[in-house]
Amino acid sequence: MTTAERTEAERGTGPADDLTPLAVPAARAAGCPFDPAPGVERARREEPVTRATLWDGSTCWLVTRHEDVRAVLGDPRFSAEAARPGFPFLTAGGRVLATSKPTFIRQDDPEHARLRRMLTADFMVKKVEAMRPEVQRLADDLLDRMTAGRDAADLVAEFALPLPSLVICLLLGVPYDDHAFFQERSRLLLSLRSTPEEVRTAQDDLHHYLCGLAEAKRREPDDGIVSRLVARGELDDEEVSSMGRLLLIAGHETTANMTALSTLALLRNPAQLERLRAEPSLIKGAVEELLRYLTIVHNGLPRVATEDVTLGGRTIRAGEGVLCTLNSANRDEDVFPGGDALDVGRDARRHVAFGFGVHQCLGQPLARVELQIAVETLLRRLPGLRLDIPFEDVPFRHDMGIYGVHALPVAW
Amino acid sequence: MRVHVDQEKCCGAGSCVLSAPEVFDQREEDGIVVLLDAEPPAGLHDAVHEAVAICPAAAISVEQVERVERV
């Protein structure tokens, strides 16, 4: 069916050129939980730079094409500073967080670069590749425990979430015994439903926890990242705490959801799953394709224009907010032909699942190693892996800033 | 092909190392790009172009250089 043949109802809010704003965050279509929201897909085809209405009634620009998303995220005229007027917030909680001292993901260069460069060595490719045996051992231990005497479990609780949590705890020097504490606070910070009070409390809890940890590392240093940040002497405890919180949350929530969602996507695409089982050497490319296809940052990356910029035939004025929808960019047919299909043999390396520009995910080499090991190990060790509930009953994270599933009951 | 890197622009994401490890590496102390081979052989040109395309900070550029016969 061509676009022209679509009925008005299917097209949604009306003709493409009327600038009727899309609502963001937007619900994904029932039955297509891996696909971007239909309104976003339609915008990319018909009006790639369009208006969107946010939860609080404010409006911003929605940028949906691969080329335009890269252009915005790579352009210093679009600021990542949440304190600037016009910055688009996706939740009430996000607005609350913007009132406290920002981490470097909400700062622009040169301050962003100064702080980020304190961490880049910890996530460089060689260093992370050297962690493979340890990540593999952790993955095997978790699967040993999950499968011992049982033939069913929640893959999120027993494998997808603990694996990256254990790894980031090791890297940071955070005791894994505290995982229930920081996972619960992370969930509150990332939930689109949290009240501003819940967000502030969760933020304060994590802040106090990490300040305490920084103090402990000052007394008893180890070789974790928190300890080394303290030892540099350039940052006060609040800054160490903010960086630690960012790494802790980004380090476990994202990879956990990619692992669970990747497993589900492969189970729903048995031909792709069998191909990957038959050709394990495809794993690196398959992980890139899963990153592209699933794109768990599902409501887009926010920026605010600091100058008037023309993009996709529209003029974005200084002070206007922009959301770059990564999941739409990653389905852009101009870059990924047949992009709505999962194809583990595809060259998907140009995806923007980790963002783009100087803010692109710092931990991506680690995420890649974890995902390659998690998916390969699961498929190899559990040849009978299957979903243990009807697909319609899978609890997708429509309510979270990071997409995925709240639980994934599987059997083997 | 002549490859240039801009260490000031580099944000240390490491994607170039994954694309073309024969051409790019990262500095031990801060993960910033290091150029291993400024004139890589033809067999690596596709990988270098890929690295240019995916570099998030636009820190890598290439120029085509004419082979000049030495006299």
HADDOCK unambig.tbl for C-alpha pairs under 7 A between the chains (distance, minus, plus):
assign (segid A and resid 74 and name CA) (segid B and resid 57 and name CA) 6.67 0.50 0.50
assign (segid A and resid 117 and name CA) (segid B and resid 30 and name CA) 6.17 0.50 0.50
assign (segid A and resid 120 and name CA) (segid B and resid 12 and name CA) 5.76 0.50 0.50
assign (segid A and resid 120 and name CA) (segid B and resid 30 and name CA) 5.49 0.50 0.50
assign (segid A and resid 120 and name CA) (segid B and resid 31 and name CA) 5.20 0.50 0.50
assign (segid A and resid 121 and name CA) (segid B and resid 28 and name CA) 6.45 0.50 0.50
assign (segid A and resid 121 and name CA) (segid B and resid 29 and name CA) 5.85 0.50 0.50
assign (segid A and resid 121 and name CA) (segid B and resid 30 and name CA) 4.36 0.50 0.50
assign (segid A and resid 121 and name CA) (segid B and resid 31 and name CA) 4.44 0.50 0.50
assign (segid A and resid 124 and name CA) (segid B and resid 14 and name CA) 6.21 0.50 0.50
assign (segid A and resid 124 and name CA) (segid B and resid 26 and name CA) 6.95 0.50 0.50
assign (segid A and resid 124 and name CA) (segid B and resid 31 and name CA) 5.40 0.50 0.50
assign (segid A and resid 125 and name CA) (segid B and resid 14 and name CA) 6.03 0.50 0.50
assign (segid A and resid 350 and name CA) (segid B and resid 54 and name CA) 5.79 0.50 0.50
assign (segid A and resid 356 and name CA) (segid B and resid 56 and name CA) 4.90 0.50 0.50
assign (segid A and resid 357 and name CA) (segid B and resid 56 and name CA) 4.33 0.50 0.50
assign (segid A and resid 357 and name CA) (segid B and resid 57 and name CA) 4.93 0.50 0.50
assign (segid A and resid 358 and name CA) (segid B and resid 11 and name CA) 5.53 0.50 0.50
assign (segid A and resid 358 and name CA) (segid B and resid 56 and name CA) 6.09 0.50 0.50
assign (segid A and resid 358 and name CA) (segid B and resid 57 and name CA) 5.09 0.50 0.50
assign (segid A and resid 360 and name CA) (segid B and resid 13 and name CA) 6.96 0.50 0.50
assign (segid A and resid 360 and name CA) (segid B and resid 56 and name CA) 6.45 0.50 0.50
assign (segid A and resid 361 and name CA) (segid B and resid 13 and name CA) 6.96 0.50 0.50
assign (segid A and resid 362 and name CA) (segid B and resid 13 and name CA) 5.62 0.50 0.50
assign (segid A and resid 364 and name CA) (segid B and resid 13 and name CA) 6.99 0.50 0.50
